[in-house]
Amino acid sequence: MASEFDELLTRLGTGRWNFLYFIATSYWYFLIPPQTFSGVFLAPSVNVTCRPSDLDPVLRVAEDACSYFVNKSSVGIVEIPCTEWIYDDSIYSSTLTSDFGLVCAEAYNRATYQSIYTFATIFSSIHAGYLADKFGRKPVVLTTQIIYAATGIAMCFANSFPLILALRFVMGCVGLPTIYILTMEVCEVKYRSVVGILTGLPWAFGTMAWGGMAYLIRDWRWLLLSVSLPTLLVLPPLFLMDESPRWLIVKGHHDWAIRVLQRAARWNGVSLPPPEELKKIMTSIQEETENEARNKAKEKHQRNMWSFLKLPMLCSTRPLRAYVIFPSTSLSPPGFWAGPNLMPPK
């Protein structure tokens, strides 16, 4: 399958049609680091000063600024938790930390803001492949990019920290690598390694640019908005991009795949075989793919059966049972190796 389809990609060459995918993917990877690492500048550790209640005669404030001590005549000196703080705004004019009181007992929420995105990417990795195989590359890319952009912008206007966490979790769930898969599937074979590296470089540039943006903009809402609005610019190229011809062929949408390949040929200024010949090639690719899938399923089933059969064999004798149950001799129960010709493992 790979050789026949790769031959089609070689006939298409690399031109304007392919560069549309390359540029859109590179631009998208440039925009991801500010969202991935936003906690560094949006929820930083900020120096605070406890602001005690005016009703309490304060003796002193605790060193961590999380409580203060008052002298109550009835019970003596009492420690009272701080509920209001004065935030140091010499570095940041506004942060999630200062707006939502992420200090002292709530300081863990600063890490939660960062980690919830990373935790959500676990789910994106699980369902990315299934969705892309089920519904196609382009619909998944388009839908997830719209949601990603919308959640980033919505966070700028949220006035509830739990809502911000929920939006950030959604953002992590839809940050799928499907656009990279789509780009690789339309890339000519000899350029795949180079394109894979070049589309990853903008990630590094985006990480550096994120620090520069944070230096220029010190208010967390405006900073987040400045890096979220540009995600909308990736949508027009996505509407111009075609579905992956590889996916179309494997799923049996041969007429659609022919239209995509013919459009690619026009953009790249090359010619393709007649539609009838293309259909024969596509039918051959689809049949070979289905045969490979059946063979892999059969091999997996056989491996599972063999693993099931090996378990009784591993427990058939006392030494083998010892190796399986007690890998270290120090874990063996007293007297386990007792018996003729039974020696513990070296």
Legacy VTK file of the C-alpha trace (Angstrom):
# vtk DataFile Version 3.0
C-alpha trace
ASCII
DATASET POLYDATA
POINTS 346 float
0.000 0.000 0.000
2.709 2.421 1.027
4.704 2.026 -2.189
1.723 2.533 -4.517
0.403 5.567 -2.707
3.897 6.973 -2.326
4.300 6.677 -6.076
1.187 8.845 -6.477
2.662 11.436 -4.125
5.879 11.353 -6.125
3.883 12.004 -9.310
2.254 14.980 -7.586
5.601 16.353 -6.456
5.909 19.129 -3.902
4.324 22.453 -4.760
1.743 25.029 -3.689
-0.762 22.374 -2.645
1.691 20.796 -0.198
3.024 24.123 1.091
-0.473 25.087 2.201
-0.354 22.173 4.667
3.245 22.849 5.700
2.652 26.540 6.450
-0.626 25.967 8.318
0.951 23.269 10.494
4.053 25.334 11.226
1.946 28.356 12.160
-0.195 26.233 14.461
2.827 24.809 16.272
4.131 28.346 16.710
0.947 29.223 18.635
0.808 26.204 20.947
3.628 27.010 23.463
1.937 30.158 24.878
-1.102 28.044 25.759
0.859 25.025 26.947
3.157 27.030 29.224
0.809 29.883 30.060
0.952 29.141 33.778
4.521 30.453 33.956
3.398 34.048 33.372
-0.338 33.933 34.024
-0.206 32.246 37.436
3.247 33.061 38.838
4.318 33.218 42.450
3.704 36.777 43.650
4.991 38.427 46.809
2.103 39.312 49.109
1.515 41.204 52.329
-1.270 40.143 54.647
-3.934 42.794 55.206
-5.485 42.098 58.625
-8.972 43.106 59.590
-9.282 46.632 60.959
-11.291 45.265 63.874
-8.461 43.170 65.273
-5.564 44.567 67.357
-2.698 42.975 65.422
0.423 41.949 67.306
2.353 40.702 64.294
1.958 39.032 60.890
3.369 35.562 60.198
6.463 35.365 58.002
4.583 33.543 55.244
1.920 36.319 55.217
-0.787 33.669 55.537
-1.897 34.558 59.060
-1.567 37.158 61.773
-1.682 37.155 65.566
-4.041 39.148 67.739
-4.363 39.484 71.486
-7.849 38.691 72.658
-8.389 39.431 76.337
-10.581 36.392 76.877
-8.334 33.718 75.330
-4.950 35.408 74.899
-2.929 35.406 71.652
-4.820 33.886 68.707
-3.602 33.119 65.183
-6.100 34.183 62.502
-5.790 33.179 58.829
-5.434 36.039 56.332
-8.316 36.521 53.924
-7.068 39.617 52.123
-3.648 40.477 50.772
-1.766 43.304 49.136
-0.069 41.955 46.008
3.278 43.117 44.708
2.610 44.644 41.275
6.182 45.677 40.488
6.547 42.840 37.959
2.978 41.958 36.938
0.096 44.402 36.963
-2.466 41.580 37.071
-2.230 37.792 37.305
-4.463 34.849 38.019
-2.676 34.675 41.347
-3.747 38.167 42.376
-7.208 38.168 40.779
-8.304 34.864 42.320
-6.237 34.788 45.509
-4.033 31.823 44.595
-1.822 32.198 47.666
-1.379 30.428 50.996
-4.044 27.705 51.269
-5.010 28.235 47.620
-1.449 28.322 46.261
-1.762 24.756 44.934
-4.232 26.024 42.333
-1.383 27.733 40.511
0.068 24.302 39.787
-3.430 22.981 39.086
-3.868 25.569 36.343
-0.751 24.276 34.597
-1.174 20.562 35.264
-4.840 20.300 34.240
-3.867 21.089 30.656
-1.156 18.433 30.688
-3.548 15.947 32.273
-6.110 16.619 29.535
-3.566 15.818 26.812
-3.707 12.198 28.006
-7.276 12.022 26.715
-6.368 13.795 23.486
-3.735 11.129 22.823
-6.278 8.375 23.472
-9.052 9.574 21.185
-7.027 11.438 18.518
-6.319 8.399 16.369
-9.820 6.964 16.684
-11.560 10.201 15.704
-9.205 10.859 12.794
-9.710 7.326 11.453
-13.461 7.393 11.997
-14.419 10.824 10.677
-11.431 11.845 8.593
-8.435 14.072 9.185
-9.811 17.396 8.001
-13.110 17.443 9.989
-11.241 16.567 13.186
-8.566 19.207 12.552
-11.132 21.894 11.726
-13.415 21.113 14.685
-10.648 20.876 17.271
-8.898 24.046 16.062
-12.136 26.037 16.319
-12.734 24.748 19.855
-9.107 25.401 20.811
-9.277 29.007 19.610
-12.696 29.598 21.209
-11.667 28.270 24.624
-8.474 30.345 24.630
-10.399 33.530 23.905
-13.184 32.653 26.357
-10.654 32.279 29.189
-9.702 35.944 28.786
-13.207 37.012 29.832
-13.921 34.383 32.503
-14.488 35.686 36.033
-14.524 32.305 37.767
-11.382 30.289 38.401
-13.213 26.913 38.219
-14.552 28.012 34.821
-11.020 28.851 33.704
-9.850 25.394 34.778
-12.735 23.781 32.903
-11.904 25.726 29.730
-8.258 24.828 30.068
-9.138 21.150 30.424
-11.216 21.318 27.228
-8.324 23.040 25.488
-5.987 20.225 26.468
-8.463 17.599 25.247
-8.726 19.113 21.757
-5.025 19.851 21.298
-4.703 16.875 18.953
-1.711 16.170 16.669
-4.061 15.411 13.750
-2.895 18.396 11.695
0.631 16.978 11.790
-0.652 13.582 10.632
-2.556 15.232 7.785
0.558 17.111 6.701
2.722 13.990 6.725
0.150 12.088 4.665
0.301 14.624 1.828
4.085 14.992 1.985
6.304 13.444 -0.643
8.300 10.542 0.798
11.769 11.983 0.294
10.864 15.175 2.162
9.056 13.693 5.167
12.021 13.793 7.517
12.855 17.381 6.579
9.231 18.536 6.803
8.792 16.771 10.148
11.750 18.694 11.558
10.852 22.045 9.991
7.244 21.950 11.204
8.542 21.298 14.718
10.949 24.254 14.756
8.167 26.848 15.198
7.442 25.251 18.574
10.859 26.450 19.758
10.332 29.887 18.216
6.884 30.106 19.825
8.370 29.288 23.223
10.888 32.119 22.859
8.260 34.538 21.562
6.028 33.721 24.541
8.637 35.089 26.914
8.904 38.259 24.838
5.154 38.786 24.833
5.008 38.317 28.602
7.735 40.943 28.989
5.744 43.474 26.952
2.261 42.746 28.360
1.975 42.438 32.164
-1.815 41.996 32.483
-2.818 38.337 32.265
-6.079 38.921 30.375
-4.504 41.072 27.678
-1.512 38.746 27.471
-3.695 35.680 26.978
-5.870 37.496 24.467
-2.823 38.586 22.470
-1.749 34.965 21.959
-5.267 33.527 21.574
-6.636 35.805 18.830
-3.926 34.762 16.313
-5.229 31.174 16.503
-8.186 32.371 14.410
-5.842 33.063 11.490
-5.200 29.334 11.020
-8.860 28.681 10.158
-8.960 30.101 6.569
-6.124 27.815 5.376
-7.877 24.855 6.984
-10.983 25.474 4.881
-8.797 25.532 1.754
-7.045 22.283 2.628
-8.325 18.962 1.282
-9.015 15.745 3.098
-6.129 13.302 3.235
-6.205 11.310 -0.041
-4.637 8.386 1.803
-7.573 8.254 4.235
-10.095 8.637 1.405
-8.579 5.737 -0.516
-8.447 3.427 2.498
-12.079 4.243 3.364
-13.255 3.588 -0.204
-14.071 7.194 -1.214
-12.274 6.820 -4.503
-14.183 9.451 -6.509
-13.533 12.009 -3.786
-9.868 11.008 -3.654
-9.569 11.463 -7.431
-10.977 14.996 -7.179
-8.496 15.818 -4.409
-5.545 14.438 -6.376
-6.613 16.265 -9.541
-6.855 19.535 -7.615
-3.415 18.906 -6.130
-2.040 18.222 -9.610
-3.454 21.542 -10.900
-1.938 23.467 -7.976
1.433 21.767 -8.453
1.359 22.008 -12.264
1.740 18.275 -12.949
-0.309 15.585 -14.675
-1.773 12.359 -13.302
-2.913 9.102 -14.923
-6.508 8.990 -16.258
-9.299 8.545 -13.643
-9.852 4.917 -14.692
-6.231 4.054 -13.990
-6.330 5.966 -10.709
-9.365 3.949 -9.622
-7.522 0.692 -10.312
-4.564 1.863 -8.245
-6.868 2.946 -5.430
-8.735 -0.346 -5.429
-5.430 -2.188 -5.184
-4.295 0.054 -2.306
-7.576 -0.459 -0.443
-7.502 -4.246 -0.854
-3.905 -4.459 0.305
-4.692 -2.292 3.323
-7.640 -4.464 4.297
-5.513 -7.617 3.949
-2.809 -6.093 6.159
-5.415 -5.175 8.772
-6.804 -8.718 8.786
-3.321 -10.240 9.077
-2.417 -7.942 11.974
-5.652 -8.800 13.763
-4.954 -12.502 13.270
-1.388 -12.164 14.558
-2.598 -10.238 17.602
-5.166 -12.931 18.340
-2.522 -15.639 18.050
-0.160 -13.748 20.356
-2.916 -13.394 22.936
-3.698 -17.112 22.718
-0.013 -18.015 23.049
0.328 -15.763 26.112
-2.656 -17.505 27.665
-1.130 -20.927 26.980
2.276 -19.963 28.351
0.982 -19.240 31.847
0.277 -22.907 32.796
3.673 -23.899 31.376
5.441 -21.313 33.533
3.805 -22.728 36.653
4.295 -26.421 35.859
7.251 -27.045 38.208
8.361 -25.674 41.553
11.506 -23.902 40.228
9.509 -22.243 37.428
6.830 -21.168 39.868
9.561 -19.676 42.047
10.980 -17.678 39.153
7.511 -16.352 38.283
6.234 -15.642 41.801
9.506 -14.873 43.606
11.963 -13.267 41.139
14.354 -12.645 44.033
15.390 -15.502 46.336
15.008 -13.143 49.273
11.276 -13.162 48.613
10.991 -16.942 48.641
9.202 -18.360 51.688
11.236 -20.547 54.074
11.590 -24.103 52.844
10.277 -23.305 49.385
13.390 -24.688 47.713
13.459 -27.768 49.955
13.525 -30.979 48.006
15.845 -33.066 45.865
17.674 -31.299 43.039
15.917 -27.996 43.725
18.332 -25.139 43.933
17.520 -21.459 44.274
18.237 -19.258 41.291
21.708 -17.720 41.234
LINES 1 347
346 0 1 2 3 4 5 6 7 8 9 10 11 12 13 14 15 16 17 18 19 20 21 22 23 24 25 26 27 28 29 30 31 32 33 34 35 36 37 38 39 40 41 42 43 44 45 46 47 48 49 50 51 52 53 54 55 56 57 58 59 60 61 62 63 64 65 66 67 68 69 70 71 72 73 74 75 76 77 78 79 80 81 82 83 84 85 86 87 88 89 90 91 92 93 94 95 96 97 98 99 100 101 102 103 104 105 106 107 108 109 110 111 112 113 114 115 116 117 118 119 120 121 122 123 124 125 126 127 128 129 130 131 132 133 134 135 136 137 138 139 140 141 142 143 144 145 146 147 148 149 150 151 152 153 154 155 156 157 158 159 160 161 162 163 164 165 166 167 168 169 170 171 172 173 174 175 176 177 178 179 180 181 182 183 184 185 186 187 188 189 190 191 192 193 194 195 196 197 198 199 200 201 202 203 204 205 206 207 208 209 210 211 212 213 214 215 216 217 218 219 220 221 222 223 224 225 226 227 228 229 230 231 232 233 234 235 236 237 238 239 240 241 242 243 244 245 246 247 248 249 250 251 252 253 254 255 256 257 258 259 260 261 262 263 264 265 266 267 268 269 270 271 272 273 274 275 276 277 278 279 280 281 282 283 284 285 286 287 288 289 290 291 292 293 294 295 296 297 298 299 300 301 302 303 304 305 306 307 308 309 310 311 312 313 314 315 316 317 318 319 320 321 322 323 324 325 326 327 328 329 330 331 332 333 334 335 336 337 338 339 340 341 342 343 344 345
